[in-house]
Amino acid sequence: MTIDFTTREGRRAQGRLIQQAAEEAGLSLEALAREIECSRALIYQYVSGATLAQPDRIQLIAQRTGKPLLYFYGGDATPDNLLERVQGLLTLLTAQLAPPDPAGALSTAEQLIALARQAGDVRAEAGARLRLIAVLLGRGDAARALTLIEGSAPFLRQHALAAHLAALEQNRGHALLALGRIEEAEASFAVTAGSPEWTARWQGTVSLAAVAEHRGQYRRALELLDDTLGLERAAPDPRAAQTLRLYVAGNLANIHLACGDLADAVRAAEEARDLAEALANRDQYTESLLTLGACHRLRGALPLSRELLESAERWARLTDDRGREAMALAELAQTLVEAGRLEDARARGKDALQRGIASGTRRAELAAQLALAAAYLRGGQPQEARYHAGQAWEISAHLTQPYAQAVALVALGEAHAARGETEEARRAFQPAADLAESIGARVPAVYAALGLVSLGDPLPPTLVARAQELASPLLAWRVAQAEGNTAEGPTAEAAYRAALDTLTALRRDLAEEPTGDTYLEDRAAWEPYLRLARLLRAAGRTAEADDVLADAEWPPLTTAEGVAS
């Protein structure tokens, strides 16, 4: 009998087998629960099919009721063809992982673990455990993966499976990292990096680089990536060497993005994308699309950013990668904010937040909170923006992620400033600026400086040059406007016109979108038009002022001109 454990009926079928085994052993369900040291509620969930019994729990039930493990998976109680069935399930599991069928792979791996144990095939059971852990991590179920990891470690140590233990430790690090337990994750990756196994060694080293990047230690991260590349010459074959370069490129892209080196970030992310495609590595292909989407957003290519992030969301959904699906939705929400599609951004941000929480993906939860803060702020709802910015700050502080902390503080400062809470805004902007400068994160450093300028601080003499170095139109027009606000006469006019030139280019790209040019849905982008028009009128150049507003092709600007401050 074949049981599909991905369905409620399949789980009920196993539940009936558990109940039947208990009855034949002369046990009530309550007594069985006591025997295997679980709650009555949990045994009831097994029997009703609400929850699938895990292999370790099934083993305890089998030992107490005298049934073979295979019995609880719908198999014949006789072990005559166990090895043949183990091989059959291994073949099926391999097929379910490429292309991925996570739900089916979960069910198959569960059955394979029990069947391999019944057959005494230690390596098959170890491999099935690792594959099950990988599927759970891919689905964003880090908590369940960590439970299985802890349960598998004694088994692998008992049978001295060194390579499997190294892979298990690497997976432990990934699960801990996903759960925000950074120091524990780093310790696991350090163990893996010290392994004599070549694959484990480079994977552990590149993961240590990711932890250093997470902490804002970009120089240390680059050193670790250099160490990883140094291991390439010992690769057992060309494909293994390509895989190493793929992960190095992906991590390099993240570091360059964090530092504001956008052109280098794009090059590294494109290399990662191409390698992932050649290697059919779906996880890293999706990850590269996420990075490219964020890079092109900052570079002002908003339609391209949207396309890349929508593609990332589709890939993640197709592969049942719930964590990356939530992350793609959060990044897409941020791009829609920048494009002025605020209602769509809020919808995507809320969806991302729900999925991030459900999958336990803290980075997606953080990105969603930041996107919602921006969407509400630009939509004229600073109270809601302050709430989401505060949530983002708490998550980033819990994760000890300084880059995200700086971004969250900027968002919090902007929300306070919009509410007229000047001192509270300053108490957010100043530490954001200090933190961003301390780790070399130039983009949030510029945003924090702009926040302080908006509160009346003088324009830093290097701010314009820094914005030009970053080559981000999203920053360029804001810095040019700030320069105009703090200058007079021809200097102010030149700065405002520079801001409008940048805005015109951004809007030209958006005009080709199905929704049209929505950039001026963000009222903050009205300011350069309004201030330049007011400046021209004050100089008696009324016709030129009228042209500035008419050329914007945004009728609300005409009625708003009188309220520019």
N, C-alpha and C positions, 0 to 999 in steps of 0.2 A: 504494500500500500504506500503510495506517495502522498505526502502531506505538504501542502503549501503554507508555510508558516508566516507568509506575508499577509495572509487573510485572517479575518476573525474566525471563520469557520475552521481553518487549519489549526489555529491556536486552541479552539474548542475541542478539536479532535484529540490533540495532545492532552488537554485537560481531562477528557474522558478516560484516556489511558492511565493517567495518574490516579484518578479516582478508582478505576477498576483494579489497579495494582495494589492500592491501599486496602480495598475491600478484601481482595484475595489473601492479603497478608494479615487480615484480622485487625486492621487499624482504621480508626475514624480519621477524618481529615485533620481534626484538631490534634489528635495524637501524632499523626505524621508530621505536622508542623513543629510540634515539640521535639520530635526525634531528629529533625534536620535543622533545628534551631532557626526557624523563621516564624513570622507572625501568622496568626490565623487569617488575617486579611490578605496576606500575600498568597497563601495556598488557595484561598477562595478565588483570587484573581487568576491563578494558573488554571484552575478547574473551569472557570467561566469563560476562559479565553480572552480576558481583558489584558492579560500580560503573558508574554512568552517566557517560559521557564528557561533560565540560563543553563548552559552545559554543566557547570560546577554544581548547580542545585539539582539538576537531573541525575548527576552521578550519585549524590547523597540519597535521593529517592530510590534509585536503582539498588544501592547497597542495602537499604533498609527493607525494601519490599522483595528482594531476591530476584528481580527481573534484570535481564541484560539491557544495557544502554540502548541498543538498537530498537528494543520494544517501544520505547517512548518516542521514537521517530518514525513509527509505522512500519518497521522492518520485521522480518521473520526472526523469531527468537533463536533460530539455529544459526551458528556462525560459519556455515560451510562456504559461503561465497563472500565473506567480509572483505577480503583484500581486493577482489574484483569490483565490489561496490565502492570501496575507497577510491580506486583509480577512476571509476566512472564519475564520482562526485568531484574529484580533482579536475577532471576534464571539463565538467560542467561549470565549476567555479571559475576556471580560467576563461571560459567563453563569456561568462557573465561580467567579467571585469574589463573586457575589451571587445566591442564597445561596452561601456558600463551599464549594468543593470543592478544598482545597489540593493534594491529590495530583494531581488532574487538571490544576489550574492550573499546577503545576510542570512537568508534561510538556508542556502546550501552550506555555508560555512558552519552554521550551527549544527547541522546534521553531520557534516564531515568530522567535526571535532569529536562528537560522540561515537561515530562509527569507527574512526581511526583508533580511538581509545579502546573500543571493544576488540578491535583486531590486533591491538598491541603495536600499531605502526606509529612509533614515536615521532619520526620526522614529518609524517603526514599530519599528525595532530598539531605539531609545532607550527608548520607552515600554515595550516588552517587558522590557527589562533592569530598569527601575524596578519593574515589577509583580512580576517574579521576586524581586527583593530584598525587596519588601513581604511576599510570601508566605513567604519564608524567615524573616524577622523574626517574622511571626505564628506560625510553627511553633516559635519559640524557637531556631532555628538561626543564632545571631548570628555564629558564626565563619565559616560558609559564606557568609552574607550579606556580611560584611566583605570576604572574598576577591573576591566578584563586584563589590562597590563599587570596590575598588582597580583591578580589571581594566576597569571601565567608565569610570572618570574620564578616561583619555587619549582614548577614543573620543568622549565628549561634548565635551571641550575642542577636539578636532580639528575638530568640526563646529559649534563655537560655539553650543551649545544651552544658553543661560543658565538658562532656567527648569528644565530637566532637571538641570543641574549643581547648582542650589540645592536641589532635591529630593534629589539624591544626597548632598549634604553633610549634610542633615538626617538621612537614613537612616544615614549614617556615624556621626553622633552617637548615634543610638539603638543601633546595634550595639556601639559602644564602651562605652556606658553599661551595656548588658546584660552585657558581659564584665568589668565592674568597672574599666574604664580611664577614670576620672572626668575627669582633667585633659584628656585628649585629646578626650573627648566634649564638654567645655565649650568647647574651642577650635573644634570643628566647629559647635556651636550658635551661637557668636559670629559665625562667618562667615555662617551662614544669617540671623541676626538683622540683619546689615548689608546684606542683599540688597535690591535695588530692587523685587523681586517682593513684592507684598502678602502672599500666602499664606506664602511662605518667611519673611518678616520676622516675622509674628506667631508662626509655629510655632517659629522659633528663639528668640524672646523667652520664650515660655511654657516652652520646654525649658530655658532658662537658669534660670528660676524653679524648675523641678524639680531641677536640679543644686544650687541654693542650698538648697532644702529638704532634699535628700539630705545636705548638709554641716551641717545644723543652723542655717543662716543664715536664720531664718524672717522677720526683718524685711526682708532683702534680697529674699527670695522674694516677699513681698507687694508690694514696690515694683515688681518686674518684672511681676507680674500686673496691677498698675495700669497699667503701660506698655502691656501687651497689650490691655487694655480700651480704652485710648486709641486704638488702631488700628481699633476696630470701625467708627467712622464712615466709614472709607475702604473698607469692605467692598463688593465689586462687586454683591452681591445679598443678600437676606435669609437665604438658606440658609448662605452663607459666614459671615455674622455670627453665626448660631446655632452654627455649628461652632466658631468662636472662643470663644463663651461656654461651650460644652460643656467645652473643655479648661481654661479658666480655673476653672470650677466644680470640675472633678475635682481640679485641683491645690490649690485652696483647701481642699477637704475633707481632703486629706492633711496640709496645714499645721495646720489646726485640730485634727485628730486627734493629731498629734505634740505640740501644745501642751497637749492635754488639754481643749480647748474642745469637748466632745462634742456639745452641742446644735447649735452652729454647724457642726460637721463633718457631722452628719446632714443639716442643711438643704442644705448645699452638695452633698453626695453625692446627695441626692434630686433636686436640680436637674439634676445631671449625668446621673443615670439617666433622667429624663424627656426631656431633650434628646437623649440617645443613642437612646432609643426612637423619638422623632419623626424623627430623622435616619437611622434604621436603621444606626447605628454600633455594630456588634457588639463591637468591641474595648473601646470606652469603656463600653458597657453592662455588660460583664463586669467591668470595672475598678470601676465604681460599686458593683456588688454586693459585690465584695471589701471595699471601704471601708465600706459600710454594715454588712456582717457583723462587721467589727472594731469599729465604733462601738457596735453594739448588744450585743456581748459585754461591753465595758467598762461599758455602761449596765445590765448585769445581765439583759437580755432574751435569755437563752441559747437558748430554742427559736426565736425569730425569727432570731437570729444563725446558728443551724444551718441553718434553711431558706434564708436568703440565700446562705450559702456553698455549700450543696449545689446551689442553682440556678446559682451562678457556675461551679461545677465542671462541671455539665452543659453550660452554654453554651460553656465553653472546649473541652470534649471534642467537641461538635458542630461547632465551627469549627476543630478541629485546632490550637487555640492551646495548645501544649504548656507554654509558660512559665506562662501564667495558670492552666492546669489544675493544675500543680504548686503554684502559689501558693494556689489555692483549697483544695487538700487540706491544705496546711500550716496555713492559717488555721482550717480546719474542725477539724483536730487540736487546735489551741489551745482552741477553743470546747468540744470534747469533754472536754478536761482540766478546764476550769472547771466543767463539768457533772458531773464525777466519773466519766465513762465512760472510765476509764483504759486498758483493754484496747483499746477501739475507737480511742482517741487514738493509742496506740502504732502500731497497724496503719496508720492514715491517715498518721501522721508518717513512718513508714518508706517508704510508697509515695510520699509527697511528696518525700522526700529522694532516692530513686532517680530520680524523674522530673526533679527539679531538676538533678541532676548530668547526666543524659542530655541534657537540653535546654540545658545551660549557663546556666541561669537562677539567678544567684547569690542574688538576693533570696529566691527560693523555697527554695534550699538553706539559707540562713540562717534563714528562718522555720521550716523543718522541724527544724533542729537545736534551736532554742529550744523548739518544741513537744515534742520528744522529751525534752529536759532536764526540762521541767515534768512530763511524764507519768511519767517514771521517779522523780523526786523525790517526787511525791505518792503513788506506788505503793510507797514505802519502799525504793527502790534508788538511794541517793545516789552510789554509785560510777559507775553508768551515767549518772546525771544530770550528774555532774562532767565526764565525757568529752564529752557532747554540748554542755554549756555552754562548755567549752574550745574545741570546734570552732566554735561560734557566735562566740565572741570573736575567733578567728583570722580568720574570714570578714569580720566587721564591721570589724576593724582594716585588713584588706586593702582593703576598699571605702571606708575613711575615712568611715564613716557613724556620727557620734557618738551619735545616738539609739539605734541598734542596739547600739553598743558599751556604752552604759549598761545596756540591758536584759540583754545577755549577761553583764556583770559582776554584776548582781543575781542572775542564775541561778547563776553560778559561786559567789557568796557563799552562797546558800542551800544549794547542794550541800555546800560545805565545812562550813557550820554543822551540817548534818544528820549529818556524819561526826565532829562534835566538834572540828573543826579551826578553833578560834576565831580565831587570828591570821591564818590564810589567808583566813577569811571576812571579817575586818575589812579586809584588804588588797584585797578585791574591793568590798565595800560602800562604803567611803569614796570611792574614785575614781569609783564609779558615781554617788554623790550629788553630788560636785563637778561631774562632767561634765554630768549632767542639769540641775543648777541653772544651769550656765553657758550652756546653750542654751535654757532655758525649757521643758524637757520635764517637765511636772509629774507625770505618772503614774509614770515610772521613778524620779523624785526621791522620791516618797512610798514606793515599794517599797524603795528603798535606805535611807531613814530608818528604816523598819520593821525592816529587817535589822540596823541598828546598835542599835536599841532591844532587839532580841532577844538581842544580845550583852552587854547591861547598860548601854548608854548611856541617859541620861535622855531622856524623851519630849520632843521639841521642842515648845515652847509653841504653835507655829502649825500643828502637824500635824493636829489635829482640824478646825480651821477650813479648812485646805487640802483635806482629804478631803471635807468638806461642799461646798466650791466645785466640786469635780470631779463630784459627783453620780454616783459610781460605786459601786454596792453591793458589788462585789468588793473594793474598797478600804475601804469604810465599815466593814464588820464586822471587818476586820483591825485597822484603826486603833482602833475601839472596844475590841477585845480588848486591844490594847497599852495603851490608857488604863487599862483595868481592872487589868492586870498591875502597873502602876506606882502604883496608888492603893490606898486602904484603905476599909473600912466602906461607908457608903452611896454614896460616889463610885464605888467599884469595882463595887458591885452595879448602879448605874445604867448604867455603861458596859457591863457584861456583858449586861444586859437589852437595851440598844440594839443590841448585836451580834446577839443572838438574834432581835430583831424583823426585822433585815435578812436574816438567814439564813432566817427563816420565809417572807419574801416571795420570796426566790430559790427556795426549795424548792417553794413553792406553784405557781409557773410550771412547774417541771420535773415536777410530779406529773401534768400533762396529756400528757407525752411518752409515746411507745409503751414506752419502757424504764422509765418511772416516775421517781420522785425518787431520783436517784443522787448527790446533792450530798455526802452524808456518806461516800461512798467515799473522799473526801479526809480523812484522819485529822486534818489541821490544823484542819478545821472543827469537830472535836469539842471543842476547847479551851474555847470560851466556855460550852458546856453543863457541862463537867466543873468548870471553875473556879467557876462560879456555884453549882453544887451543893455544892462543898466549902465555899465561903464561907457558904452558908446553914446547912450542918450545923454549922460552927464556931460559929455564932450560936444554935444550938439549934433551928433552924427546919427540922426533919427532914422534915416533911410537904411543905413547899414545895420542898425539894431533890428529894424523890421525884417531885413533879409536874413539875419542870424536865426530868428525865430521861424520864419517861413521855410528856410532851408532844412530845418529840423523835421518838418513834415509830421509834427505832433501837436495837434490843435490845443491840447490842455496847457501847453507852455505859454500861449498868448495870454490866457486869463490868469496864469500863475505869476506873470512877470512882476506884478506889483508887490508880491510878498517875498521876493528874494531878499535874503539878509546879508 
